[in-house]
Amino acid sequence: MTRKVYLAGPEVFLPNAREILDLKAALAREAGLLPLSPGDLEIPHTNSKRERAAAINAVDEQMMVEADAIIANLTPFRGIAADTGTAFELGFMCASGKPVFAYTNVARDHSGRVSDLYGGAVAYDTEGRLRDPNGIAVEDFGLADNLMLHAGIERRGGVLIIGDAPRDALYTDLAAFKTCLAVAVETLRSAGAAPSPPRPRQ
């Protein structure tokens, strides 16, 4: 049976969204998966922007319910962290107990990007905790993004592929996506069935 994979990411906002979404979907089909993409959703008629937003959310969530796994693009978007909608979708799939995979096209880790944001003005306090100029603690685990994303993926047997795309191709370079896709295909093939969500550690 062909496994369905939900392709999450900020590509839907790009000026060439259709092109990139179609390329990713084609690669997923070539790999033997059935891609489900937010860019393909059909939104029912609504009477207001708020109703339309709710309709999009409902359709996206239904697609995730139908999906067997997710590949999420966690490339930082409009800031130093992953697209918030994509982070929600990744969490939704984690909570559903489905296989989760992700990639980013930025090699600089999370704490490094925070440091860049403040022009390098982050420092360790007397207790060895990294803090920004406002005294607010900075996650310092060498992870690609917030620990709830990166660690959440790895704890479930998934991977987060770290790419290093040119700045002008952050959302169009598909090298890391292809690597992530290959890992997802092999993992899904080996697993045979979606694993149960991990039990909280005592």
Sequence and secondary structure as in RCSB ss.txt:
>XXXX:A:sequence
MTRKVYLAGPEVFLPNAREILDLKAALAREAGLLPLSPGDLEIPHTNSKRERAAAINAVDEQMMVEADAIIANLT
PFRGIAADTGTAFELGFMCASGKPVFAYTNVARDHSGRVSDLYGGAVAYDTEGRLRDPNGIAVEDFGLADNLMLH
AGIERRGGVLIIGDAPRDALYTDLAAFKTCLAVAVETLRSAGAAPSPPRPRQ
>XXXX:A:secstr
   EEEEESGGGGSTTHHHHHHHHHHHHHHTT EEE GGG      SSHHHHHHHHHHHHHHHHHH SEEEEE  
  SSSS  HHHHHHHHHHHHTT  EEEEES  S HHHHHHHHTTT  EE TTS EE TTS B   S  SS HHHH
HHHHHTT  EEE    GGGTTT  HHHHHHHHHHHHHHHHH S         
